[in-house]
């Protein structure tokens, strides 16, 4: 099958799933309320509290060491106050998408580990943004959370291709991204971009997801993509969550100057303190 034929076939399947399937009513209602500036914290907390699973996950995220809130967040009301509406909205969007693309675990993919990796990348990218005084912490979190979304999509909706990609990597060491192009005509970056663009997420987030392995390709200011790329690389190298899909990926050395690091040694030294924080990460979210 020619490349264009594979691409058309893949697009056809993706076009059938680009609208998020029905998610929890509470999540939909909450997202709608968050778009209304007049919504009261009390009303919002009451709606979120109706979904115990969502409320528990929000509090777990807010209290995780890497998320970096200095005070214990014991109630949804307080979580809304300290995080703000946009941050809460980002978390809910991410949790909704995670829930939507859940599938049964098998020998080739553990969803809890996949989403834990993505959560840690998002949280670390957010923390880096705050510590480096870049006003993109919310975008950094949601971009990191969704960067490997398409691995779950391929596993769920293109399962035979997923197995072929895995087999080629095991037998020949073929980088996953090359096998993706061969099997589907697109990479996991392309597929995630196709979906989140149609969910009307901001263009800067879409571009980061599309180029999270090579943020130097992002037009304009690449700081957001750089944060996610660094977080993804270090979370993978430190061995947290399940990021075997990144085993053959290389670091984009062009990112240094975007955040004023001179070389990899300086960046490694800066990042060491975050490994200590992640080592103490006690968050228990059932993705």
C-alpha positions as CSV (number, residue, x, y, z in Angstrom):
1,X,0.0,0.0,0.0
2,X,1.3,3.4,-1.0
3,X,2.0,6.1,1.7
4,X,-0.9,8.3,0.6
5,X,-3.3,5.3,0.8
6,X,-2.1,4.5,4.3
7,X,-2.6,8.2,5.3
8,X,-6.1,8.3,3.9
9,X,-7.0,5.1,5.6
10,X,-5.7,6.4,8.9
11,X,-7.4,9.7,8.5
12,X,-10.7,8.0,7.9
13,X,-10.5,6.2,11.2
14,X,-9.4,9.3,13.1
15,X,-12.2,11.3,11.5
16,X,-14.6,8.9,13.1
17,X,-13.2,9.4,16.6
18,X,-12.2,13.1,16.6
19,X,-15.3,14.0,18.6
20,X,-14.7,12.9,22.1
21,X,-17.0,10.0,23.0
22,X,-19.4,10.6,25.8
23,X,-17.4,11.4,29.0
24,X,-18.7,11.8,32.5
25,X,-21.5,14.4,32.7
26,X,-19.8,16.1,35.6
27,X,-16.7,16.7,33.5
28,X,-18.8,18.2,30.7
29,X,-20.8,20.4,33.1
30,X,-17.6,21.5,34.9
31,X,-15.8,22.5,31.7
32,X,-18.9,24.6,30.6
33,X,-19.0,26.3,34.0
34,X,-15.3,27.1,33.9
35,X,-15.9,29.0,30.7
36,X,-18.2,31.4,32.5
37,X,-16.3,34.0,34.6
38,X,-19.3,34.5,36.8
39,X,-19.4,31.0,38.1
40,X,-18.8,30.9,41.8
41,X,-16.2,28.7,43.5
42,X,-18.9,27.1,45.7
43,X,-21.0,26.1,42.7
44,X,-18.1,24.7,40.8
45,X,-16.8,22.7,43.8
46,X,-20.3,21.3,44.4
47,X,-20.5,20.0,40.8
48,X,-17.0,18.5,40.9
49,X,-17.8,16.9,44.2
50,X,-20.6,14.9,42.6
51,X,-17.9,12.8,40.8
52,X,-15.8,11.3,43.6
53,X,-13.3,9.9,41.2
54,X,-12.7,13.3,39.6
55,X,-12.5,15.1,43.0
56,X,-10.0,12.5,44.3
57,X,-7.8,12.9,41.3
58,X,-7.9,16.7,41.5
59,X,-6.9,16.7,45.1
60,X,-4.1,14.1,44.5
61,X,-2.7,16.2,41.7
62,X,-2.9,19.4,43.8
63,X,-1.0,17.7,46.7
64,X,1.7,16.0,44.7
65,X,5.2,17.2,45.5
66,X,6.1,17.9,41.9
67,X,3.0,20.0,41.4
68,X,4.6,22.3,43.9
69,X,1.8,23.8,46.0
70,X,3.3,24.6,49.4
71,X,0.1,24.1,51.5
72,X,-1.9,21.0,51.8
73,X,-5.0,21.1,49.6
74,X,-7.8,19.4,51.5
75,X,-10.9,20.6,49.8
76,X,-12.1,21.2,46.2
77,X,-12.9,24.8,47.1
78,X,-9.4,25.4,48.2
79,X,-8.0,23.6,45.1
80,X,-10.0,26.0,42.9
81,X,-8.7,29.0,44.8
82,X,-5.0,28.1,44.7
83,X,-5.0,26.7,41.2
84,X,-7.4,29.0,39.4
85,X,-10.2,28.3,36.9
86,X,-7.8,27.8,33.9
87,X,-5.6,25.3,35.7
88,X,-8.6,23.4,36.9
89,X,-10.0,23.4,33.4
90,X,-6.7,22.1,32.0
91,X,-6.6,19.2,34.5
92,X,-10.2,18.3,33.8
93,X,-9.6,18.3,30.0
94,X,-6.6,16.0,30.5
95,X,-8.4,13.6,32.8
96,X,-11.4,13.5,30.4
97,X,-9.1,12.6,27.5
98,X,-7.3,9.9,29.6
99,X,-10.7,8.4,30.5
100,X,-11.8,8.5,26.9
101,X,-8.9,6.5,25.5
102,X,-8.6,3.9,28.2
103,X,-8.4,0.4,26.9
104,X,-7.6,-3.0,28.4
105,X,-4.0,-3.5,29.4
106,X,-2.1,-6.2,27.6
107,X,1.4,-7.6,27.3
108,X,2.4,-4.6,25.2
109,X,0.9,-1.6,27.0
110,X,0.1,-0.8,30.6
111,X,-2.3,2.2,30.6
112,X,-1.6,3.2,34.2
113,X,2.2,3.4,33.5
114,X,1.6,5.3,30.2
115,X,-0.5,7.9,31.8
116,X,1.7,8.1,34.8
117,X,4.6,9.0,32.5
118,X,2.5,11.6,30.8
119,X,1.3,13.0,34.1
120,X,4.8,13.4,35.4
121,X,6.0,15.0,32.1
122,X,3.1,17.5,32.4
123,X,3.8,18.2,36.0
124,X,7.5,18.6,35.6
125,X,7.1,20.9,32.6
126,X,4.7,23.0,34.7
127,X,7.1,23.1,37.6
128,X,10.0,24.1,35.2
129,X,7.8,26.9,33.8
130,X,7.1,28.3,37.3
131,X,10.7,28.0,38.5
132,X,12.1,29.7,35.3
133,X,9.4,32.4,35.7
134,X,7.8,31.6,32.3
135,X,4.1,32.4,32.3
136,X,3.1,29.2,30.5
137,X,2.7,26.8,33.4
138,X,-0.9,25.8,32.5
139,X,0.0,25.2,28.8
140,X,3.1,23.3,29.9
141,X,1.0,20.9,32.0
142,X,-1.6,20.1,29.4
143,X,1.0,19.8,26.6
144,X,3.0,17.4,28.7
145,X,-0.1,15.4,29.7
146,X,-1.2,15.0,26.1
147,X,2.2,14.6,24.3
148,X,2.0,10.8,24.0
149,X,-1.8,10.6,23.7
150,X,-1.6,8.9,20.3
151,X,0.2,5.8,21.7
152,X,-3.1,5.0,23.5
153,X,-5.1,5.9,20.3
154,X,-3.0,3.6,18.1
155,X,-3.3,0.8,20.7
156,X,-7.1,1.2,20.9
157,X,-8.1,2.0,17.3
158,X,-5.2,0.6,15.2
159,X,-4.4,-2.5,17.2
160,X,-3.0,-4.6,14.4
161,X,-0.7,-1.8,13.4
162,X,0.3,-1.3,17.0
163,X,1.3,-5.0,17.2
164,X,3.3,-4.7,13.9
165,X,5.1,-1.6,15.3
166,X,6.0,-3.4,18.5
167,X,7.2,-6.5,16.6
168,X,9.5,-4.5,14.3
169,X,11.1,-2.8,17.2
170,X,11.7,-6.1,19.1
171,X,13.0,-7.9,16.0
172,X,15.0,-5.3,14.3
173,X,15.3,-2.4,16.7
174,X,13.4,-0.2,14.3
175,X,12.6,3.1,16.0
176,X,8.9,3.3,16.8
177,X,8.5,6.5,14.9
178,X,9.7,4.9,11.7
179,X,7.4,1.9,12.1
180,X,4.5,4.3,12.7
181,X,5.1,6.0,9.4
182,X,5.4,2.6,7.7
183,X,2.2,1.1,9.2
184,X,0.0,4.2,9.4
185,X,1.5,6.8,7.2
186,X,1.7,9.1,10.2
187,X,3.6,9.3,13.5
188,X,2.1,9.4,16.9
189,X,2.9,13.1,16.9
190,X,0.9,13.6,13.7
191,X,-2.1,11.6,15.0
192,X,-2.3,13.5,18.3
193,X,-2.1,16.8,16.5
194,X,-4.9,15.7,14.2
195,X,-7.1,15.0,17.2
196,X,-6.4,17.8,19.6
197,X,-6.6,20.4,16.8
198,X,-10.2,19.3,16.2
199,X,-10.9,19.5,19.9
200,X,-10.0,23.2,19.5
201,X,-7.1,23.2,21.9
202,X,-4.9,26.3,21.5
203,X,-2.5,26.3,18.6
204,X,0.6,26.6,20.7
205,X,-0.4,23.3,22.6
206,X,-1.1,21.6,19.3
207,X,2.3,22.6,17.9
208,X,4.1,21.4,21.0
209,X,2.4,18.0,20.8
210,X,3.2,17.8,17.1
211,X,6.9,18.6,17.7
212,X,7.6,17.3,21.2
213,X,10.6,15.3,20.0
214,X,12.0,18.2,17.9
215,X,10.9,21.5,19.5
216,X,13.4,23.4,17.3
217,X,10.8,22.9,14.5
218,X,8.2,25.1,16.3
219,X,7.8,28.5,14.7
220,X,7.9,31.6,16.9
221,X,8.7,31.1,20.6
222,X,9.7,27.5,21.3
223,X,10.0,27.8,25.1
224,X,6.8,25.7,25.7
225,X,8.0,22.9,23.4
226,X,11.4,23.1,25.0
227,X,10.0,22.6,28.5
228,X,7.9,19.6,27.4
229,X,10.9,18.1,25.5
230,X,13.2,18.4,28.5
231,X,10.6,17.0,30.9
232,X,9.8,14.1,28.6
233,X,13.5,13.3,28.1
234,X,14.4,13.4,31.8
235,X,11.3,11.5,33.0
236,X,12.1,8.8,30.5
237,X,15.8,8.7,31.4
238,X,15.0,8.5,35.1
239,X,12.7,5.5,34.4
240,X,9.4,6.8,35.7
241,X,6.1,5.5,34.2
242,X,6.2,3.6,30.9
243,X,7.9,5.5,28.1
244,X,9.5,2.6,26.1
245,X,8.2,4.3,23.0
246,X,10.9,6.9,23.5
247,X,13.8,4.4,23.7
248,X,15.3,5.4,20.3
249,X,14.6,9.1,20.5
250,X,17.5,11.6,20.7
251,X,17.7,14.9,22.6
252,X,17.2,18.1,20.6
253,X,20.4,20.0,21.5
254,X,19.0,23.2,20.0
255,X,16.9,23.7,23.1
256,X,19.7,24.9,25.3
257,X,19.8,28.5,24.3
258,X,16.0,28.9,24.5
259,X,16.2,28.5,28.3
260,X,19.7,30.0,28.8
261,X,21.5,26.8,29.4
262,X,25.0,26.6,28.0
263,X,25.4,22.8,27.6
264,X,24.0,19.4,28.7
265,X,26.2,19.4,31.9
266,X,24.6,22.6,33.1
267,X,21.1,21.3,32.3
268,X,21.8,18.0,34.1
269,X,23.0,19.9,37.2
270,X,19.8,22.0,37.1
271,X,17.5,19.0,36.7
272,X,19.0,16.9,39.5
273,X,16.9,18.7,42.1
274,X,13.7,17.6,40.3
275,X,14.7,14.0,40.4
276,X,14.8,14.2,44.1
277,X,11.3,15.7,44.1
278,X,10.0,13.0,41.8
279,X,11.6,10.3,43.9
280,X,9.5,11.5,46.8
281,X,6.3,11.6,44.6
282,X,3.6,9.8,46.6
283,X,0.7,10.5,44.3
284,X,-1.6,7.5,43.8
285,X,-3.9,8.3,40.9
286,X,-5.7,5.4,39.4
287,X,-5.5,6.3,35.7
